[in-house]
Amino acid sequence: MPLPREILDDFLNKCMPVIVSVVNQKTGGLHWVVVTGTSGSDYTINDPGFRAQDKLSGYGDIYGIRVYKDNYGGCQ
């Protein structure tokens, strides 16, 4: 079941990057990307498999999340 994108906002507001599982458009399988922030109504990402993709809107629904938690807290 897809997750709402708004779930990312709480973590990003705490300066906590979020790793999300999305559908890889080329293979149809799940693919993980790091959501690093917002850009208007979209989210900026780092995608290790497709460096040219820099927005979450380039993918479909979110199917899982993992939150990166720094030992020293979020915002530094």
Secondary structure, 3 states (H helix, E strand, C coil): CCECCCHHHHHHHCCCCEEEEEECCCCCCEEEEEEEEEECCEEEEECCCCCCCCEHHHCCCEEEEEECCCCCCCCC
